[in-house]
Amino acid sequence: MKKNDYKFDTQSIHAGGKHRNPENALNPPIFQTSTFVFDSTHHVDDVMSFKSDDYVYTRGNNPTLRLLEQRIAVLENGSSSVAFASGMAAISSVLFSLTKPGDNVLVHKTLYGSSYNVVTTLLPKYNINSRIHDLSDTEALADAVDENTTVIYFETPSNPNLSIIDIEKITSFAKERGIKVVIDNTFATPYFQRPLEMGVDVVVHSATKYICGHGDVVAGIAVSRDDAYIQSLKFDYMCEFGGVMSPFNAWLLLRGLKTLGVRMRQHEQNALAIARYLEKHPKVTSVLYPGLESFPGHEVAARQMSGFGAMISFEVDGGLEQAKKVVNSVKLAQLAVSLGDCETLIELPAAMTHRGYDKAKLAEFGLTESMIRISAGLEDAEDIINDLDQALGVL
């Protein structure tokens, strides 16, 4: 069997890399070095003119980083990728790399807070503007762009209301107009969704989340099928902005990738059980989870995803104060802003990631004051549900 014919779980352990590990080690070493040495000036010339795959300086490349980039590219069915120091380093570098002064970026109305700040506050300082639209309404796309729109950027599922965007409809529309499409695939991971196969130009991840899976790394990844673009993104943006990932973090991500498929299957199984429990609870007014038939984007999600992920949002009666009682009463789940860890994490956006916004502004983002977000962990589903049950019992 050819290496490219292996299934996802096998590729997540074995993909990438051309050489046997030094000293025949099972696991790749951490090349914890800032610089590399040369045999001669002729060797220098070969490396710096890309005639050789050797290394110069870890800000440009490193064996541990290269293996991670190769493995992620295979899992996303891309051709190459760039590792970054954080998800936001990846997102901001990609957006800057695809725009110039006078351009604008079309984004979905529900977007991770820091991504929203980049497109609405940072890019405009360089005369790159944003256009905000409900991208789940694909029928109105023509009214959302103009001749200066160069990028459409969104998450699907989105953070934190899990809205689903029809990827193929967006890419079909964009390609007719020469617009690049960038998707944040953090929530779905390449295990459940591969946007490059649906015509997307660049996929970005906060690798901090499921790719790592253990809450001990901050990292980002950008993947594409365009090798020339990735070369430019790495050397013209990642290197010059300086958002380089450390070799140690790359090694931790390689370790996390080995169990990505196993973890995502268990995450999803737990999430579906939790969502079905919440859907029946008398104090819960709505449950947002793509795997529920009642979810507005369920049919699109079922078509473009192979699974529905581990993120759930739900609302309770009584507004913000009642929602605070719930998140303050959990005992097993951890109150935290991140996601994708082995532990079940819970957060209240109106009091945490989106604190300070009034009801009207939250509604613009597709949120409410009482919306609670859960990242279903790997604990026993019954224990998670019992914890939520006792927390909801305070209402």
C-alpha positions as CSV (number, residue, x, y, z in Angstrom):
1,M,0.0,0.0,0.0
2,K,1.3,3.5,-0.9
3,K,1.8,5.9,2.0
4,N,-0.8,8.3,0.6
5,D,-3.4,5.5,0.7
6,Y,-3.4,5.1,4.5
7,K,-6.4,6.2,6.5
8,F,-6.6,9.2,8.7
9,D,-5.6,7.6,12.0
10,T,-2.5,6.0,10.3
11,Q,-1.5,9.3,8.6
12,S,-1.8,11.2,11.9
13,I,0.9,9.0,13.3
14,H,3.1,8.3,10.2
15,A,2.6,11.1,7.6
16,G,5.5,13.4,6.5
17,G,9.2,13.0,6.9
18,K,11.6,11.5,4.5
19,H,14.2,10.1,6.8
20,R,14.5,7.6,9.7
21,N,14.8,9.3,13.1
22,P,18.4,9.8,14.4
23,E,19.6,6.8,16.4
24,N,16.6,4.8,15.1
25,A,14.4,6.5,17.7
26,L,10.7,5.7,17.5
27,N,9.7,9.4,18.1
28,P,11.3,12.3,16.3
29,P,13.7,14.4,18.3
30,I,13.2,18.0,19.3
31,F,15.7,20.0,17.3
32,Q,16.0,22.7,20.0
33,T,18.4,24.9,18.2
34,S,18.2,28.4,16.9
35,T,20.8,28.1,14.2
36,F,22.4,25.5,11.9
37,V,26.0,25.1,10.6
38,F,27.3,24.7,7.1
39,D,30.0,22.7,5.5
40,S,31.2,25.5,3.2
41,T,30.1,28.6,1.4
42,H,29.0,26.3,-1.4
43,H,26.7,24.6,1.0
44,V,25.4,28.0,2.2
45,D,24.6,28.9,-1.4
46,D,22.7,25.6,-2.0
47,V,20.6,26.0,1.2
48,M,19.8,29.7,0.7
49,S,18.8,29.2,-3.0
50,F,16.6,26.2,-2.0
51,K,18.7,23.7,-3.9
52,S,19.0,21.9,-0.6
53,D,16.5,21.0,2.1
54,D,19.0,21.8,4.8
55,Y,18.4,24.5,7.4
56,V,19.7,28.0,8.2
57,Y,17.8,29.4,11.2
58,T,14.8,28.1,13.1
59,R,12.8,31.2,12.4
60,G,12.8,30.1,8.7
61,N,12.6,26.3,9.2
62,N,13.6,23.5,11.6
63,P,13.3,19.7,11.2
64,T,10.7,19.3,14.0
65,L,8.6,22.2,12.5
66,R,9.0,20.8,9.0
67,L,7.7,17.4,10.1
68,L,4.7,19.0,11.8
69,E,4.0,21.1,8.7
70,Q,4.2,18.1,6.4
71,R,1.9,16.0,8.6
72,I,-0.8,18.6,9.0
73,A,-0.7,19.2,5.2
74,V,-1.4,15.5,4.6
75,L,-4.3,15.4,7.1
76,E,-5.9,18.5,5.6
77,N,-5.3,17.1,2.1
78,G,-3.2,20.2,1.2
79,S,0.2,20.3,-0.3
80,S,2.1,22.3,2.3
81,S,1.6,24.4,5.5
82,V,3.2,26.9,7.8
83,A,3.4,26.6,11.5
84,F,2.9,29.7,13.6
85,A,3.4,30.7,17.3
86,S,-0.4,31.0,17.8
87,G,-3.6,30.7,16.0
88,M,-3.9,34.5,15.8
89,A,-0.4,34.7,14.2
90,A,-1.6,32.4,11.5
91,I,-4.9,34.2,11.0
92,S,-3.5,37.7,10.9
93,S,-0.5,36.7,8.7
94,V,-2.8,35.0,6.2
95,L,-5.2,38.0,6.0
96,F,-2.3,40.4,5.5
97,S,-0.8,38.2,2.9
98,L,-4.0,38.2,0.8
99,T,-4.8,41.9,1.0
100,K,-3.4,45.3,0.1
101,P,-4.5,48.9,0.9
102,G,-7.9,49.6,-0.7
103,D,-9.1,46.0,-0.5
104,N,-11.8,44.7,1.8
105,V,-12.5,41.4,3.6
106,L,-15.9,39.8,3.8
107,V,-16.5,38.0,7.1
108,H,-19.3,36.1,8.8
109,K,-21.1,38.1,11.5
110,T,-20.1,35.5,14.2
111,L,-16.4,35.3,14.5
112,Y,-13.9,34.6,17.3
113,G,-13.3,37.8,19.2
114,S,-9.6,38.4,18.3
115,S,-10.3,37.6,14.6
116,Y,-13.1,40.1,14.6
117,N,-10.8,42.7,16.1
118,V,-8.2,42.0,13.4
119,V,-10.6,42.6,10.5
120,T,-12.6,45.5,12.1
121,T,-9.8,47.4,14.0
122,L,-6.3,46.3,12.9
123,L,-6.7,45.9,9.1
124,P,-8.5,49.3,8.7
125,K,-5.3,51.0,10.1
126,Y,-3.7,49.9,6.8
127,N,-6.7,50.9,4.7
128,I,-8.0,47.3,4.4
129,N,-11.6,47.4,5.4
130,S,-14.2,44.7,6.5
131,R,-17.7,43.9,5.3
132,I,-19.8,41.9,7.8
133,H,-22.5,39.6,6.6
134,D,-24.6,36.6,7.6
135,L,-22.7,34.1,5.4
136,S,-25.3,31.4,6.2
137,D,-27.5,33.4,3.8
138,T,-25.7,32.5,0.6
139,E,-28.5,33.9,-1.5
140,A,-27.4,37.5,-0.6
141,L,-23.7,37.1,-1.2
142,A,-23.7,39.3,-4.3
143,D,-24.9,42.2,-2.2
144,A,-22.2,41.6,0.4
145,V,-19.1,42.1,-1.9
146,D,-17.8,44.7,-4.3
147,E,-14.9,45.0,-6.8
148,N,-12.5,45.5,-3.9
149,T,-13.4,42.4,-2.0
150,T,-10.3,40.1,-2.1
151,V,-11.0,37.6,0.7
152,I,-14.0,35.9,2.3
153,Y,-13.1,34.7,5.8
154,F,-15.2,32.6,8.2
155,E,-15.4,29.8,10.7
156,T,-17.7,26.8,10.3
157,P,-18.8,25.8,12.8
158,S,-18.5,29.3,14.2
159,N,-17.5,30.4,17.7
160,P,-19.6,30.3,19.8
161,N,-23.1,29.8,18.3
162,L,-21.9,26.9,15.9
163,S,-23.5,28.5,12.8
164,I,-22.8,26.4,9.7
165,I,-21.7,28.0,6.4
166,D,-22.1,26.2,3.1
167,I,-18.5,25.9,2.0
168,E,-19.1,24.8,-1.6
169,K,-21.6,27.6,-2.2
170,I,-19.2,30.2,-0.9
171,T,-16.2,28.8,-2.9
172,S,-18.2,28.6,-6.1
173,F,-19.3,32.2,-5.7
174,A,-15.8,33.4,-4.8
175,K,-14.0,31.7,-7.6
176,E,-16.2,33.3,-10.2
177,R,-15.0,36.7,-8.9
178,G,-11.4,35.9,-8.2
179,I,-11.9,36.1,-4.4
180,K,-9.8,34.0,-2.0
181,V,-11.6,31.9,0.6
182,V,-10.0,31.4,4.0
183,I,-11.6,29.1,6.6
184,D,-10.8,28.6,10.3
185,N,-11.2,24.9,10.7
186,T,-10.4,24.8,14.5
187,F,-13.7,23.5,15.7
188,A,-14.1,20.7,13.1
189,T,-10.4,19.7,12.7
190,P,-9.3,17.9,9.6
191,Y,-10.8,14.7,11.1
192,F,-14.4,15.9,10.6
193,Q,-14.0,18.5,7.8
194,R,-11.5,19.1,5.0
195,P,-12.3,22.5,3.4
196,L,-9.5,22.4,0.8
197,E,-11.3,19.5,-0.9
198,M,-14.3,21.9,-1.3
199,G,-12.4,24.6,-3.0
200,V,-11.1,26.7,-0.1
201,D,-7.8,28.4,-0.7
202,V,-6.4,28.5,2.8
203,V,-7.3,26.7,6.0
204,V,-6.2,28.0,9.4
205,H,-6.2,26.4,12.8
206,S,-5.7,27.4,16.4
207,A,-3.6,24.3,17.0
208,T,-3.8,25.2,20.6
209,K,-7.1,23.4,20.6
210,Y,-7.8,19.9,19.3
211,I,-4.6,19.4,17.3
212,C,-2.7,19.7,20.6
213,G,-5.6,18.3,22.7
214,H,-4.0,18.6,26.1
215,G,-4.1,22.4,26.9
216,D,-0.3,22.8,27.1
217,V,0.6,24.5,23.8
218,V,-0.2,27.8,22.1
219,A,0.2,27.4,18.3
220,G,-1.3,28.0,14.8
221,I,-1.2,26.4,11.4
222,A,-2.1,27.6,7.9
223,V,-2.5,25.0,5.1
224,S,-3.0,25.4,1.3
225,R,-2.7,23.4,-2.0
226,D,-0.7,26.3,-3.5
227,D,3.0,25.7,-2.8
228,A,4.0,29.1,-4.1
229,Y,1.6,30.8,-1.8
230,I,2.8,28.8,1.3
231,Q,6.4,29.7,0.4
232,S,5.5,33.4,0.4
233,L,3.5,33.1,3.6
234,K,6.4,31.5,5.3
235,F,9.2,33.7,4.2
236,D,7.5,37.0,3.5
237,Y,5.1,37.0,6.5
238,M,5.8,34.4,9.2
239,C,9.5,35.0,9.1
240,E,9.3,38.8,8.8
241,F,6.5,39.2,11.4
242,G,8.4,36.7,13.6
243,G,5.5,34.5,14.6
244,V,7.6,31.4,14.7
245,M,6.6,28.3,16.6
246,S,9.2,26.7,19.0
247,P,10.5,23.3,18.1
248,F,9.3,22.0,21.5
249,N,5.8,23.1,20.8
250,A,6.0,21.5,17.4
251,W,7.0,18.2,19.1
252,L,4.1,18.4,21.5
253,L,1.7,18.9,18.6
254,L,3.2,15.9,16.8
255,R,2.5,13.9,19.9
256,G,-1.1,15.3,20.1
257,L,-1.8,14.4,16.5
258,K,-1.2,10.7,17.1
259,T,-4.5,10.6,19.0
260,L,-6.5,13.2,17.1
261,G,-8.9,10.7,15.5
262,V,-9.4,8.7,18.7
263,R,-10.0,11.9,20.7
264,M,-12.4,13.4,18.2
265,R,-14.5,10.3,18.1
266,Q,-14.9,10.3,21.8
267,H,-15.3,14.1,22.0
268,E,-18.2,13.8,19.5
269,Q,-19.8,10.9,21.2
270,N,-19.8,12.8,24.5
271,A,-21.0,16.0,22.9
272,L,-24.0,14.3,21.3
273,A,-25.0,12.7,24.6
274,I,-24.8,16.1,26.3
275,A,-26.7,17.9,23.6
276,R,-29.5,15.4,23.7
277,Y,-29.7,15.6,27.5
278,L,-29.8,19.5,27.4
279,E,-32.4,19.4,24.6
280,K,-34.8,17.7,27.0
281,H,-34.0,19.8,30.1
282,P,-37.0,22.0,31.2
283,K,-34.7,24.9,32.2
284,V,-32.8,24.9,28.9
285,T,-34.5,27.1,26.2
286,S,-32.3,26.2,23.2
287,V,-29.4,23.9,22.3
288,L,-27.0,24.6,19.5
289,Y,-25.2,21.6,18.3
290,P,-24.8,20.6,14.6
291,G,-25.5,17.0,15.3
292,L,-29.0,17.6,16.5
293,E,-31.7,17.3,13.8
294,S,-33.3,20.5,15.3
295,F,-30.2,22.5,14.6
296,P,-30.8,25.0,11.7
297,G,-27.6,24.1,9.9
298,H,-27.8,20.3,10.5
299,E,-28.4,19.3,6.9
300,V,-25.5,21.4,5.5
301,A,-23.2,20.1,8.3
302,A,-24.2,16.5,7.6
303,R,-23.2,17.1,3.9
304,Q,-19.8,18.8,4.4
305,M,-18.7,17.2,7.6
306,S,-18.0,13.6,8.5
307,G,-18.9,14.3,12.2
308,F,-20.3,17.2,14.2
309,G,-17.5,18.0,16.7
310,A,-17.5,18.6,20.4
311,M,-18.7,22.2,20.8
312,I,-22.2,22.9,22.2
313,S,-23.9,26.1,23.1
314,F,-27.1,26.4,25.1
315,E,-29.4,29.0,26.7
316,V,-31.2,29.0,30.0
317,D,-34.2,30.9,31.3
318,G,-33.6,34.1,33.2
319,G,-30.9,35.8,31.3
320,L,-27.3,36.6,32.3
321,E,-27.7,36.2,36.1
322,Q,-29.2,32.7,35.8
323,A,-26.6,31.6,33.3
324,K,-23.9,32.8,35.8
325,K,-25.4,30.5,38.5
326,V,-25.1,27.6,36.2
327,V,-21.4,28.1,35.2
328,N,-20.5,28.9,38.8
329,S,-22.1,25.7,40.0
330,V,-20.3,23.1,37.9
331,K,-17.9,20.8,39.8
332,L,-16.4,18.6,37.2
333,A,-16.3,21.0,34.2
334,Q,-13.7,23.7,34.3
335,L,-14.6,27.4,33.9
336,A,-12.2,28.5,31.1
337,V,-12.2,30.4,27.8
338,S,-10.4,27.8,25.7
339,L,-11.5,24.5,24.2
340,G,-10.4,21.2,22.7
341,D,-8.8,19.8,25.9
342,C,-9.3,16.4,27.5
343,E,-11.1,18.2,30.3
344,T,-14.7,19.5,29.8
345,L,-14.6,23.3,29.7
346,I,-17.5,25.7,30.1
347,E,-17.7,29.4,29.6
348,L,-20.3,32.2,29.5
349,P,-19.4,34.5,26.6
350,A,-21.4,37.5,27.8
351,A,-19.4,37.5,31.1
352,M,-16.1,36.3,29.7
353,T,-15.0,36.5,26.0
354,H,-17.6,39.0,25.1
355,R,-17.9,40.9,28.4
356,G,-18.8,44.5,28.1
357,Y,-21.1,44.2,25.1
358,D,-24.8,45.1,25.6
359,K,-27.7,42.9,24.4
360,A,-27.9,44.7,21.1
361,K,-24.2,44.2,20.3
362,L,-24.3,40.6,21.4
363,A,-27.3,40.1,19.0
364,E,-25.1,41.4,16.1
365,F,-22.7,38.6,16.9
366,G,-25.5,36.1,17.0
367,L,-25.2,35.7,20.8
368,T,-27.4,36.2,23.8
369,E,-26.6,37.1,27.4
370,S,-27.6,33.6,28.6
371,M,-25.7,31.6,26.0
372,I,-23.3,29.0,27.7
373,R,-20.6,27.2,25.7
374,I,-19.3,23.8,26.4
375,S,-16.3,22.0,25.1
376,A,-17.1,18.4,25.7
377,G,-14.1,16.6,27.2
378,L,-13.0,13.0,27.4
379,E,-14.4,12.2,30.8
380,D,-17.2,9.7,31.0
381,A,-20.3,11.2,29.4
382,E,-22.5,10.2,32.4
383,D,-20.3,12.1,34.8
384,I,-20.4,15.2,32.6
385,I,-24.2,15.1,32.3
386,N,-24.6,14.5,36.1
387,D,-22.4,17.6,36.7
388,L,-24.5,19.7,34.3
389,D,-27.7,18.3,35.9
390,Q,-26.7,19.4,39.4
391,A,-25.6,22.8,38.1
392,L,-28.9,23.4,36.3
393,G,-30.6,22.3,39.5
394,V,-29.7,25.6,41.1
395,L,-32.1,27.4,38.8
